[in-house]
Amino acid sequence: MEHACKVAIIGAGPAGVLAAALLNKKVEVTIFEHKSLLYSILPTGGGKCNISNSEIDYKEFAKNYPRGEKFLYSVLARFSPAYTMEYFKSIGIDTVTLDDCKIFPEKMSSKFVREKMLSQIEGCYIVKSLVKQVLKLENGFSVKTSDAEYFFDKVIVAIGGHADFSILNDLNIDIVPTKPALTGLCTEVKYNLLSGVVLKNIFNYETDLSGDMLFTHFGISGPIIFKVSSLKARDEFPYLLNFDLLNGKITDSKAFQQILNQNSKKEIKNILSIYLPQNFVEFFLKSLNISPTTKGFEVNAKIRDLIFDNLKTYAIKILSPRPDGETVMSGGVALNQINSKTFECKNTKGLYFVGEVLDIDGFCGGFNLQNCWSGAFAVAEAIIQTF
Ligand SMILES: Cc1cc2nc3c(=O)[nH]c(=O)nc-3n(C[C@H](O)[C@H](O)[C@H](O)COP(=O)(O)OP(=O)(O)OC[C@H]3O[C@@H](n4cnc5c(N)ncnc54)[C@H](O)[C@@H]3O)c2cc1C
């Protein structure tokens, strides 16, 4: 009887499970997972699973990956979001695209996606164990758990970005140290009293990004901060972020003077509250030792410029990412060792890496899951083509 190709998949997150589903019944698949299968998809998109993004042009799509942009060109061109949604439709997951381009399952449920995906891996062998070591043998691979050793022709490593990479120690793989990304940031100044306050459409000088920022009990968060944290994931802490809180609302100190003249009898806290939330304004004025009840006509040029300059360049010292707050990890298996068409390791034939285990991470909006999907299609195609 012909020897069935035996493939190990280490890790049953989105990347590993899709690879298993695509290879199921074509080769003999064994999945190693020490927790529940596909548990990591449950919290995605706040439980609704932001499965992908409808950006059509693959080069534009790839711009949403601070790490991995060019590497992903090949798989995004071949296994696009549209291709992926066709696949999901074929297994009973209809999807909807929202106005902001985010794609969700029509049922708005990651639990539903999980059930449908798991139905596709029936027949695969499941080993509910933590893999401790992967070894390259003369013919194939050994996968060791704490109580057994298994042998395979090919191995797909899909352990995600939070895993213990030491299981790869014997494979001579370079790992870029992992750092949290897409996370809130802890600040030197405590903003507890402002927790829940949002500054709308502010501009960050370091990253050229605009968006909304939320004050929290640990520091700052919100859409702009998630992106900034991602772009600066590899910076040393502490670092300074500088924001233009006015972002076009008051262009220069001359315009500010005109506003003061027009509102000469109003208190400065009420004048600034036209542009910014009142509780932030009071906090801000206090930090500059300016009385919030100062009237418009009482604001002299020195105070005017102090206020304007500090709103135009509002500096926040960042101490660290929010502990355990990250959505993804930047870092992982270095991309220069991986074939970008097949996701096979260039130096070790038969060894593949897919998903967040690679040094690839995207912004919010479905980009991280699409990395898993496109990579899984590529790996499965590559393995099937070898037989
Ligand atoms: C709260 C939250 C919300 C998110 N929402 C979204 C979203 O809406 N859209 C989006 O695109 N992305 C989202 N993400 C990111 C996305 O979930 C991840 O990028 C994605 O899960 C990565 O998939 P993966 O299969 O590569 O790795 P993982 O999901 O991390 O799965 C890896 C699996 O491998 C297992 N494993 C690890 N080591 C071993 C070992 N040695 N032996 C056996 N098993 C092992 C783990 O237990 C795990 O099950 C979110 C992340 C978080 C935390």
The ligand as a MOL file (V3000), in Angstrom:
LIG
                    3D

  0  0  0     0  0            999 V3000
M  V30 BEGIN CTAB
M  V30 COUNTS 53 58 0 0 0
M  V30 BEGIN ATOM
M  V30 1 C -8.7950 39.9350 21.9620 0
M  V30 2 C -8.3280 39.7200 20.5360 0
M  V30 3 C -9.1600 40.0670 19.4960 0
M  V30 4 C -8.7210 39.8950 18.1820 0
M  V30 5 N -9.5700 40.2100 17.1680 0
M  V30 6 C -9.1680 40.0370 15.8960 0
M  V30 7 C -10.0480 40.3180 14.8020 0
M  V30 8 O -11.2350 40.6180 15.0020 0
M  V30 9 N -9.5600 40.1720 13.5420 0
M  V30 10 C -8.2720 39.7870 13.2890 0
M  V30 11 O -7.8940 39.7080 12.1260 0
M  V30 12 N -7.4320 39.4500 14.2980 0
M  V30 13 C -7.8440 39.5610 15.5780 0
M  V30 14 N -7.0100 39.2230 16.6030 0
M  V30 15 C -5.6990 38.6280 16.2870 0
M  V30 16 C -5.8720 37.1470 15.9010 0
M  V30 17 O -6.7220 36.5250 16.8420 0
M  V30 18 C -4.5330 36.4220 15.8570 0
M  V30 19 O -3.6620 37.1080 14.9820 0
M  V30 20 C -4.7300 34.9860 15.3900 0
M  V30 21 O -5.4710 34.2560 16.3570 0
M  V30 22 C -3.3970 34.2670 15.1530 0
M  V30 23 O -3.7020 32.9670 14.7720 0
M  V30 24 P -2.6180 31.7950 14.8080 0
M  V30 25 O -3.3380 30.5600 14.4060 0
M  V30 26 O -1.4230 32.1920 14.0630 0
M  V30 27 O -2.1560 31.7100 16.3450 0
M  V30 28 P -3.0260 31.5120 17.6580 0
M  V30 29 O -4.4100 31.9760 17.4630 0
M  V30 30 O -2.2110 32.1170 18.7450 0
M  V30 31 O -3.0660 29.9290 17.8320 0
M  V30 32 C -1.9110 29.2010 18.1540 0
M  V30 33 C -2.3320 27.8960 18.8100 0
M  V30 34 O -1.1690 27.1050 19.0430 0
M  V30 35 C -1.2670 26.5050 20.3180 0
M  V30 36 N 0.1020 26.2000 20.7470 0
M  V30 37 C 1.0970 27.0800 20.9790 0
M  V30 38 N 2.2310 26.4120 21.3250 0
M  V30 39 C 1.9370 25.1000 21.2820 0
M  V30 40 C 2.6930 23.9260 21.5260 0
M  V30 41 N 3.9990 23.9700 21.8670 0
M  V30 42 N 2.0690 22.7200 21.4370 0
M  V30 43 C 0.7530 22.6440 21.0880 0
M  V30 44 N -0.0110 23.7280 20.8400 0
M  V30 45 C 0.5810 24.9410 20.9210 0
M  V30 46 C -1.9790 27.5560 21.1650 0
M  V30 47 O -2.5800 26.9670 22.3070 0
M  V30 48 C -2.9900 28.1150 20.1740 0
M  V30 49 O -4.2060 27.4190 20.1900 0
M  V30 50 C -7.4260 39.3640 17.9230 0
M  V30 51 C -6.5990 38.9960 18.9970 0
M  V30 52 C -7.0450 39.1760 20.2970 0
M  V30 53 C -6.1430 38.7640 21.4370 0
M  V30 END ATOM
M  V30 BEGIN BOND
M  V30 1 1 1 2
M  V30 2 1 2 3
M  V30 3 2 2 52
M  V30 4 2 3 4
M  V30 5 1 4 5
M  V30 6 1 4 50
M  V30 7 2 5 6
M  V30 8 1 6 7
M  V30 9 1 6 13
M  V30 10 2 7 8
M  V30 11 1 7 9
M  V30 12 1 9 10
M  V30 13 2 10 11
M  V30 14 1 10 12
M  V30 15 2 12 13
M  V30 16 1 13 14
M  V30 17 1 14 15
M  V30 18 1 14 50
M  V30 19 1 15 16
M  V30 20 1 16 17
M  V30 21 1 16 18
M  V30 22 1 18 19
M  V30 23 1 18 20
M  V30 24 1 20 21
M  V30 25 1 20 22
M  V30 26 1 22 23
M  V30 27 1 23 24
M  V30 28 2 24 25
M  V30 29 1 24 26
M  V30 30 1 24 27
M  V30 31 1 27 28
M  V30 32 2 28 29
M  V30 33 1 28 30
M  V30 34 1 28 31
M  V30 35 1 31 32
M  V30 36 1 32 33
M  V30 37 1 33 34
M  V30 38 1 33 48
M  V30 39 1 34 35
M  V30 40 1 35 36
M  V30 41 1 35 46
M  V30 42 1 36 37
M  V30 43 1 36 45
M  V30 44 2 37 38
M  V30 45 1 38 39
M  V30 46 1 39 40
M  V30 47 2 39 45
M  V30 48 1 40 41
M  V30 49 2 40 42
M  V30 50 1 42 43
M  V30 51 2 43 44
M  V30 52 1 44 45
M  V30 53 1 46 47
M  V30 54 1 46 48
M  V30 55 1 48 49
M  V30 56 2 50 51
M  V30 57 1 51 52
M  V30 58 1 52 53
M  V30 END BOND
M  V30 END CTAB
M  END
